[in-house]
Amino acid sequence: MFEAALLARAEALVAAYAAAHRRIATAESCTGGLVAGLLTAVPGSSAVLERGFVTYSNAAKSEAIGVPADLVVAHGAVSAPVARAMAEGALAASRADVAVAITGIAGPGGGGAEKPVGLVHFGLAAAGRPVLHRERRYGDPGRGEIRLLAVAEALDLLERALDA
């Protein structure tokens, strides 16, 4: 289901988080739960993945993880402020130590000049630390590829959080 390189990274991440006694929450929009799915493909991931939120709709972002609706109206669901709020909300709504959030436009439609297909915003929240944001513009290599690139980026953020 997942390519070998992603699965190997997930295995290493699960082992490292388990050894550090740290737990992860995910808040996913355009990836639809792929990060959580990848982590749960690893035996022993129940010690690490605290919970995952698939907040595909704007209403779900607000209702499940407390993203202010006016923030979505002001900036759009695919934006830095919303990615940060998703990460903070997932952290607050869970018992995790770290939360990663993903919101983007995987295509094939839905993009525009300012927010093209392939634009993905990430947030990473951890207790006592400022929320980290990343923006990636993957172009349009196809919906599946954009989603997998976003999963790889989320793993990178989670790896970084463990080192901090």
N, C-alpha and C positions, 0 to 999 in steps of 0.2 A: 504494500500500500504506500509506504513512504520510501523514498530513496535511501540507500544504505548510508550515505554520508550524514543525512539528517538524523536518521535513527541512531547512529553512533554518537553524534553530538548530544542527542537526548539522553542516551544511556549515561554518558559522562556527566551530564548536568544533574540527572537524578541522583547519581552516586555522590556527587559533590554536595548537593543540597542536603541529602540524607546525612552525610558525615558531619555537616555543619548544623544539623538539627534546625533547618530553615524550611519554610513552606511557601508555596507559590499559589497565587490566584491569577486567573486570566480574565480579561474582558475583551471579547473579540467581536468585531463587526464583519468586515469583508472576508475574514478567514473562516468565519462560521464555526469556530471550535476546533480548527485544525491544530492549534498549538496544544490545547488540552488533549486532543486525540493522540497527537504524537507522544506527549509525555506519558499518557496512560498505555501506550504500546510497550512501555518498558516495565518489566517485572519489578515490583517494589515501589512503583511510583505512588502508591497510596500513602507512603510516608512523606511525600513531597508535595503532591498536588492537592491543595486544600479544597479548591473548587474552581470551576470555570463558569463564566457568564457569557452566553452568546446574546449580545445586545445588537441585533441586526437593525431593528427599527429605532427611530428616534424616541418613541414612547418607551421602548425597552431600556434604552440608555437612562432615561429619567426614572422609570419605575423600579428597575432592578438595582441600579448602582448610583442613583441620585444625581445624575448629570442634570444641571439646571436647564429646563426647556428654553429659557431665554438665551442661554449660551449657544445652544444649537441654532436658534433663530438668528442670532447676531453673527455667528461665524460659520455656520454650516456644520453638518455632522462630520465632514472630513476637514478637520482643522486642528491646529496645535492646541488651542484651548480645550477642545472637546477630548482629544487624546489624553491630555493631562488629567482632565476631570474624570475620565473613565478609569484611569489608573488609580487615582485617589479614591474614587468611589468603590472600586473593587477591593482595594485594601481595607477601606472602612467597613464594607459589607461582609468581610470574611475574617478568618483567624490567621490569615497568611502574614508572612514577614515581608514579602515582595509581591507586587502586582504589575503585570505587563498588560498594556492595552494596545489595540490595533484598530484603526478606522481608515478606510480608503476606498478607492474606486478601482475595482478589478475588471470592469468592462464586461462585454465589449462596448456597451453604451454607457451613458451617465456622465461622461466627462465633458468638459468645456475648455475654453481658453485658459481660464485661471486655475481650474482644477481638472487637469486632463486624466484620462484613463492611465492608471499606473501610479497615481499619486497616493501615497500611504503615509499616515502619521502614526507615530508610536509614542506611548507614554510609559514611564517606569516609575513606580512609587515604592518607597521603602520607609518604614518608620524612622523619623528623625533626620531624614535627608530631603533635600529639594527634589521635586519631581523632574525627572529627565525627559526631554522630548527629542525625537528624531523625525526628520522628514526624508522620505525617499521618493524619487521619481524614476520608476522602472521602465518608462515608456510603455509600449503596448505589445509585449511578447505573447499575449494571450492570457485569458482569465486564470487558468490553472497555474501558469508560470508566475504570474503576479502574486497569487496567493502563497505559493511555495517560497518565493523570495521573501515575502512578508514573514512567514514562519521562521525562516532562517535568521532574519533580522531580530525577531523576538527572542530567539535563542541567544543571539549575540548580546542583547540587552540583559537577559537573565544571567549569562556568564559574567558580564561586567559587574552586575549587582553583587554577585558572590565575592568578587575580588575587592569590592569597596569596603 
